[in-house]
Amino acid sequence: MNSTRDNHQAEIVRLTQTAVEAARLGQWDVVIECYRERGVLLGSAGMPVSGAQEVLTLDSQVRDQVQTTQAVLTSLLGQATATRHRLQGLRQRLAVPASAPEAVSLEA
């Protein structure tokens, strides 16, 4: 019984480590799958994991990566919005219809 518990704990740590690496690579589907599998193991373990501190440390790395990615995406969305507004202003100044494609050629 103890070896089964040890195997569960080792697998929980392995899944968490895999999730950390996947988060660093931006493979969010892998992160989700690792946490889903880990949840199943934690649910069936029935007792606290002895390596809980290691798992919590790894979880904080995933959380940090998620927050960094969210900040980058927020910044990129802000830049995209600003670019779209600039393009709309150019269209208005050049009297280009709103249904024209996004790319505007200014060749003379």
N, CA, C and O of each residue as an XYZ file, in Angstrom:
432
protein
N       0.833     -1.196      0.000
C       0.000      0.000      0.000
C       0.870      1.248      0.000
O       0.549      2.231     -0.669
N       1.975      1.215      0.752
C       2.870      2.357      0.821
C       3.512      2.648     -0.525
O       3.694      3.811     -0.886
N       3.858      1.597     -1.278
C       4.482      1.816     -2.581
C       3.501      2.450     -3.559
O       3.900      3.250     -4.405
N       2.219      2.100     -3.451
C       1.201      2.726     -4.297
C       1.105      4.210     -3.968
O       1.027      5.041     -4.873
N       1.109      4.544     -2.702
C       1.054      5.941     -2.260
C       2.293      6.688     -2.745
O       2.194      7.822     -3.216
N       3.464      6.048     -2.630
C       4.708      6.659     -3.101
C       4.673      6.876     -4.614
O       5.143      7.896     -5.117
N       4.108      5.901     -5.329
C       3.981      6.034     -6.786
C       3.065      7.192     -7.143
O       3.353      7.958     -8.062
N       1.956      7.321     -6.413
C       1.034      8.442     -6.636
C       1.752      9.767     -6.404
O       1.628     10.699     -7.198
N       2.493      9.839     -5.321
C       3.185     11.071     -4.983
C       4.231     11.425     -6.040
O       4.351     12.583     -6.439
N       4.982     10.424     -6.487
C       5.989     10.656     -7.529
C       5.313     11.114     -8.821
O       5.822     11.997     -9.511
N       4.186     10.524     -9.143
C       3.458     10.902    -10.367
C       2.879     12.313    -10.247
O       2.856     13.061    -11.224
N       2.416     12.673     -9.058
C       1.900     14.029     -8.831
C       3.007     15.051     -9.050
O       2.797     16.069     -9.708
N       4.176     14.780     -8.502
C       5.313     15.686     -8.681
C       5.717     15.725    -10.153
O       5.991     16.802    -10.683
N       5.758     14.579    -10.821
C       6.135     14.533    -12.237
C       5.154     15.330    -13.094
O       5.566     16.099    -13.964
N       3.861     15.145    -12.848
C       2.851     15.893    -13.606
C       2.987     17.394    -13.378
O       2.816     18.187    -14.303
N       3.291     17.774    -12.152
C       3.449     19.194    -11.843
C       4.686     19.756    -12.532
O       4.648     20.869    -13.056
N       5.771     19.007    -12.539
C       6.986     19.438    -13.238
C       6.733     19.569    -14.741
O       7.211     20.507    -15.378
N       5.987     18.633    -15.291
C       5.633     18.702    -16.708
C       4.790     19.935    -16.987
O       4.966     20.594    -18.011
N       3.873     20.247    -16.076
C       3.040     21.439    -16.236
C       3.884     22.714    -16.215
O       3.620     23.645    -16.976
N       4.892     22.760    -15.353
C       5.781     23.929    -15.290
C       6.501     24.108    -16.621
O       6.540     25.211    -17.165
N       7.060     23.043    -17.138
C       7.780     23.130    -18.414
C       6.842     23.496    -19.559
O       7.197     24.301    -20.419
N       5.661     22.918    -19.574
C       4.686     23.237    -20.623
C       4.269     24.706    -20.536
O       4.085     25.359    -21.563
N       4.120     25.224    -19.326
C       3.762     26.636    -19.160
C       4.862     27.534    -19.704
O       4.585     28.548    -20.344
N       6.109     27.161    -19.448
C       7.231     27.949    -19.981
C       7.227     27.968    -21.506
O       7.658     28.942    -22.124
N       6.740     26.891    -22.104
C       6.699     26.782    -23.562
C       5.390     27.299    -24.155
O       5.218     27.321    -25.374
N       4.470     27.714    -23.284
C       3.187     28.209    -23.769
C       2.251     27.111    -24.244
O       1.333     27.377    -25.019
N       2.464     25.906    -23.802
C       1.620     24.765    -24.196
C       0.520     24.582    -23.151
O       0.562     23.664    -22.332
N      -0.463     25.479    -23.203
C      -1.474     25.547    -22.157
C      -2.387     24.337    -22.151
O      -2.918     23.987    -21.097
N      -2.590     23.683    -23.286
C      -3.399     22.470    -23.305
C      -2.717     21.353    -22.504
O      -3.387     20.558    -21.846
N      -1.387     21.300    -22.563
C      -0.637     20.301    -21.787
C      -0.732     20.629    -20.294
O      -0.898     19.729    -19.470
N      -0.627     21.906    -19.949
C      -0.743     22.326    -18.547
C      -2.098     21.881    -17.989
O      -2.177     21.310    -16.901
N      -3.151     22.148    -18.744
C      -4.503     21.784    -18.300
C      -4.623     20.274    -18.103
O      -5.189     19.814    -17.112
N      -4.091     19.513    -19.048
C      -4.169     18.051    -18.953
C      -3.382     17.536    -17.748
O      -3.848     16.634    -17.053
N      -2.202     18.094    -17.492
C      -1.399     17.673    -16.331
C      -2.147     17.939    -15.030
O      -2.169     17.091    -14.138
N      -2.758     19.110    -14.921
C      -3.501     19.428    -13.704
C      -4.761     18.567    -13.571
O      -5.163     18.224    -12.459
N      -5.377     18.220    -14.692
C      -6.548     17.336    -14.626
C      -6.130     15.975    -14.093
O      -6.761     15.437    -13.183
N      -5.052     15.412    -14.667
C      -4.565     14.105    -14.218
C      -4.106     14.162    -12.765
O      -4.348     13.234    -11.994
N      -3.448     15.248    -12.401
C      -2.990     15.406    -11.023
C      -4.170     15.461    -10.068
O      -4.114     14.892     -8.978
N      -5.235     16.138    -10.466
C      -6.432     16.214     -9.636
C      -7.034     14.846     -9.369
O      -7.484     14.559     -8.260
N      -7.037     14.008    -10.393
C      -7.551     12.645    -10.234
C      -6.702     11.889     -9.211
O      -7.228     11.217     -8.324
N      -5.382     12.010     -9.351
C      -4.489     11.313     -8.408
C      -4.649     11.850     -6.986
O      -4.688     11.075     -6.030
N      -4.739     13.160     -6.846
C      -4.917     13.728     -5.506
C      -6.245     13.297     -4.894
O      -6.342     13.073     -3.687
N      -7.260     13.185     -5.735
C      -8.567     12.742     -5.251
C      -8.562     11.299     -4.788
O      -9.288     10.938     -3.862
N      -7.750     10.476     -5.425
C      -7.726      9.059     -5.063
C      -6.683      8.746     -3.992
O      -6.708      7.661     -3.411
N      -5.762      9.681     -3.720
C      -4.690      9.415     -2.752
C      -5.236      9.288     -1.336
O      -4.779      8.437     -0.574
N      -6.216     10.129     -0.969
C      -6.831      9.998      0.335
C      -6.024     10.554      1.487
O      -6.513     10.562      2.617
N      -4.813     11.018      1.254
C      -4.017     11.629      2.314
C      -3.082     12.655      1.704
O      -2.827     12.620      0.501
N      -2.566     13.568      2.513
C      -1.695     14.621      1.981
C      -0.429     14.052      1.338
O       0.081     13.007      1.741
N       0.050     14.756      0.348
C       1.271     14.345     -0.332
C       2.460     14.779      0.520
O       2.524     15.923      0.970
N       3.405     13.855      0.738
C       4.562     14.201      1.574
C       5.444     15.244      0.901
O       6.131     16.001      1.588
N       5.440     15.301     -0.424
C       6.218     16.304     -1.142
C       5.402     17.540     -1.455
O       5.602     18.167     -2.495
N       4.479     17.900     -0.566
C       3.562     19.011     -0.829
C       4.294     20.327     -1.051
O       3.876     21.123     -1.892
N       5.367     20.574     -0.325
C       6.093     21.837     -0.489
C       6.687     21.942     -1.887
O       6.649     23.008     -2.500
N       7.227     20.854     -2.388
C       7.773     20.847     -3.754
C       6.672     21.120     -4.771
O       6.864     21.891     -5.711
N       5.526     20.489     -4.580
C       4.398     20.689     -5.490
C       3.910     22.136     -5.420
O       3.611     22.737     -6.452
N       3.827     22.694     -4.222
C       3.404     24.091     -4.076
C       4.390     25.053     -4.733
O       3.980     26.043     -5.338
N       5.671     24.773     -4.619
C       6.696     25.598     -5.265
C       6.543     25.542     -6.777
O       6.625     26.568     -7.453
N       6.321     24.351     -7.306
C       6.119     24.197     -8.747
C       4.835     24.895     -9.188
O       4.797     25.531    -10.242
N       3.791     24.773     -8.381
C       2.529     25.453     -8.695
C       2.729     26.970     -8.780
O       2.145     27.631     -9.639
N       3.550     27.509     -7.891
C       3.778     28.956     -7.924
C       4.533     29.351     -9.194
O       4.348     30.457     -9.702
N       5.379     28.462     -9.710
C       6.070     28.741    -10.976
C       5.077     28.778    -12.138
O       5.177     29.625    -13.026
N       4.126     27.856    -12.123
C       3.091     27.852    -13.168
C       2.257     29.125    -13.050
O       1.978     29.782    -14.053
N       1.858     29.474    -11.826
C       1.073     30.691    -11.618
C       1.823     31.923    -12.118
O       1.238     32.785    -12.774
N       3.120     32.006    -11.808
C       3.927     33.133    -12.273
C       3.966     33.194    -13.795
O       3.882     34.275    -14.378
N       4.094     32.037    -14.438
C       4.133     31.999    -15.896
C       2.785     32.423    -16.482
O       2.740     33.135    -17.485
N       1.704     31.992    -15.866
C       0.369     32.392    -16.317
C       0.219     33.905    -16.203
O      -0.274     34.549    -17.129
N       0.639     34.478    -15.080
C       0.516     35.917    -14.888
C       1.377     36.691    -15.884
O       0.955     37.731    -16.390
N       2.573     36.196    -16.167
C       3.442     36.836    -17.159
C       2.799     36.786    -18.529
O       2.794     37.779    -19.256
N       2.258     35.632    -18.882
C       1.614     35.477    -20.180
C       0.391     36.380    -20.294
O       0.160     36.984    -21.341
N      -0.382     36.473    -19.233
C      -1.544     37.362    -19.240
C      -1.114     38.813    -19.443
O      -1.758     39.554    -20.187
N      -0.032     39.221    -18.787
C       0.458     40.594    -18.935
C       0.912     40.858    -20.364
O       0.639     41.922    -20.920
N       1.603     39.890    -20.957
C       2.057     40.046    -22.348
C       0.855     40.138    -23.282
O       0.816     40.990    -24.169
N      -0.121     39.262    -23.083
C      -1.311     39.298    -23.939
C      -2.084     40.601    -23.777
O      -2.583     41.149    -24.759
N      -2.187     41.097    -22.561
C      -2.862     42.374    -22.327
C      -2.141     43.500    -23.062
O      -2.773     44.358    -23.677
N      -0.823     43.484    -22.990
C      -0.034     44.494    -23.691
C      -0.229     44.389    -25.202
O      -0.421     45.399    -25.880
N      -0.180     43.171    -25.722
C      -0.360     42.976    -27.165
C      -1.756     43.398    -27.629
O      -1.913     43.983    -28.700
N      -2.755     43.096    -26.816
C      -4.113     43.518    -27.165
C      -4.228     45.038    -27.163
O      -4.912     45.614    -28.009
N      -3.563     45.684    -26.217
C      -3.553     47.142    -26.180
C      -2.873     47.717    -27.409
O      -3.349     48.695    -27.985
N      -1.764     47.115    -27.811
C      -1.061     47.566    -29.014
C      -1.916     47.345    -30.261
O      -1.957     48.197    -31.148
N      -2.590     46.211    -30.325
C      -3.450     45.920    -31.477
C      -4.596     46.922    -31.555
O      -4.959     47.374    -32.640
N      -5.161     47.264    -30.406
C      -6.248     48.254    -30.380
C      -5.742     49.613    -30.844
O      -6.403     50.289    -31.632
N      -4.570     50.014    -30.357
C      -4.000     51.300    -30.768
C      -3.710     51.308    -32.267
O      -3.956     52.312    -32.934
N      -3.198     50.219    -32.797
C      -2.914     50.123    -34.236
C      -4.199     50.199    -35.039
O      -4.261     50.868    -36.071
N      -5.223     49.506    -34.557
C      -6.509     49.553    -35.256
C      -7.059     50.981    -35.294
O      -7.579     51.426    -36.317
N      -6.941     51.687    -34.179
C      -7.404     53.077    -34.140
C      -6.599     53.963    -35.106
O      -7.158     54.824    -35.785
N      -5.294     53.737    -35.154
C      -4.468     54.510    -36.094
C      -4.874     54.216    -37.532
O      -4.940     55.127    -38.357
N      -5.145     52.953    -37.837
C      -5.584     52.594    -39.194
C      -6.931     53.239    -39.525
O      -7.144     53.714    -40.640
N      -7.825     53.250    -38.553
C      -9.124     53.896    -38.784
C      -8.937     55.387    -39.048
O      -9.611     55.953    -39.908
N      -8.030     56.024    -38.317
C      -7.741     57.436    -38.545
C      -7.155     57.676    -39.921
O      -7.513     58.641    -40.596
N      -6.249     56.794    -40.338
C      -5.672     56.908    -41.688
C      -6.751     56.752    -42.753
O      -6.782     57.496    -43.733
N      -7.633     55.782    -42.551
C      -8.717     55.569    -43.520
C      -9.582     56.819    -43.645
O      -9.961     57.230    -44.742
N      -9.878     57.400    -42.511
C     -10.721     58.603    -42.534
C     -10.014     59.747    -43.253
O     -10.631     60.460    -44.044
N      -8.721     59.925    -42.983
C      -7.979     60.999    -43.636
C      -7.800     60.749    -45.130
O      -7.782     61.684    -45.930
N      -7.669     59.468    -45.495
C      -7.473     59.127    -46.904
C      -8.794     58.841    -47.617
O      -8.802     58.517    -48.804
N      -9.884     58.957    -46.909
C     -11.227     58.703    -47.445
C     -11.340     57.286    -48.008
O     -11.939     57.076    -49.063
N     -10.759     56.315    -47.294
C     -10.857     54.909    -47.682
C     -12.094     54.339    -47.002
O     -12.279     54.540    -45.801
N     -12.948     53.630    -47.747
C     -14.153     53.039    -47.133
C     -13.780     52.079    -45.994
O     -12.735     51.429    -46.030
N     -14.637     52.006    -45.005
C     -14.392     51.152    -43.839
C     -14.320     49.682    -44.199
O     -13.731     48.898    -43.455
N     -14.904     49.290    -45.319
C     -14.884     47.878    -45.703
C     -13.613     47.504    -46.456
O     -13.456     46.350    -46.855
N     -12.703     48.454    -46.659
C     -11.450     48.170    -47.358
C     -10.583     47.265    -46.492
O     -10.737     47.238    -45.271
N      -9.672     46.525    -47.117
C      -8.793     45.645    -46.337
C      -7.931     46.439    -45.354
O      -7.723     47.641    -45.516
N      -7.431     45.733    -44.324
C      -6.630     46.363    -43.274
C      -5.337     46.964    -43.808
O      -4.887     47.989    -43.296
N      -4.729     46.359    -44.818
C      -3.446     46.855    -45.345
C      -3.701     48.058    -46.236
O      -4.544     48.023    -47.132
N      -2.963     49.110    -45.976
C      -3.099     50.333    -46.774
C      -1.745     50.606    -47.416
O      -0.741     50.726    -46.713
N      -1.707     50.704    -48.722
C      -0.482     51.000    -49.431
C      -0.405     52.486    -49.700
O      -1.345     53.073    -50.237
N       0.701     53.096    -49.333
C       0.856     54.528    -49.517
C       1.860     54.826    -50.621
O       2.464     55.898    -50.637
N       2.045     53.873    -51.558
C       2.971     54.074    -52.677
C       2.436     55.154    -53.598
O       1.236     55.228    -53.862
N       3.358     56.003    -54.090
C       2.957     57.096    -54.981
C       3.121     56.700    -56.424
O       2.833     57.494    -57.319
